[in-house]
Amino acid sequence: MTTDNIKARTRGRPRRFDPEDAIATARQLFHAHGYDAVSVSDVTTALGINPPSFYAAFGSKAGLYARVLDQYAATGAIPLAQLLRDDRPVAACLAAVLEEAARHYAADPNASGCMVVEGTRSNDRDARKAACDVSNAAEATIHAYIAIRHPEDAGRLTDFVSTTMSGLSAKARNGHGLDRLLATARLAGLALAQALPDETIR
């Protein structure tokens, strides 16, 4: 077989790729630009594959996004299980969550804010639902934590924390740096301490 025949047979053949690496690359794109602004062409170009390989691996852009959200929740999200502790006041732990959110959202200036929060505003119904499912699961974790010691306050405090986190994400996307985000998070922490004064630990 001649060299020309080998080139003819291999020309256009997509390179082999690791789906987990592909998900990490797509995660950077979605986080930096938002789901709606990223096209399948953008993804395939970044991965160095052709569209048939993309659809064979992920089914659709929304299918890839759901995989990205799963990876983000497992490796990049705020560690609620570590921050929501039984041996500290609820208000202090919620304040720690907000401060950690500020740090997460400002960590990468090229991919600021929360990918999940921003995804809940997507124009694509499937992507929006996938992001909302992850967001709702985080809210449910916070609500359950508060409800153990303050069942009567769980709803309003969960709403307050969620709303503050959404605002922090939006401000990070608009250019607020870590200092400004932390200042906002700490003011919110003072409000939480006022809402739950003189709390005792179990």
BELLIN-V44395 format. One record per run of one state. SS is the DSSP state (hx for helix, st for strand, lp for the rest). FROM is the first residue (numbers start at 0). LEN is the number of residues. If there is no record, write none. Layout:
BEGIN
ss: [SS/SS]
from: [FROM/FROM]
len: [LEN/LEN]
END
This chain:
BEGIN
ss: [lp/hx/lp/hx/lp/hx/lp/hx/lp/hx/lp/hx/lp/hx/lp/hx/lp/hx/lp/hx/lp/hx/lp]
from: [0/2/10/18/33/39/47/50/58/60/75/79/83/89/106/114/119/124/149/153/173/177/195]
len: [2/8/8/15/6/8/3/8/2/15/4/4/6/17/8/5/5/25/4/20/4/18/7]
END
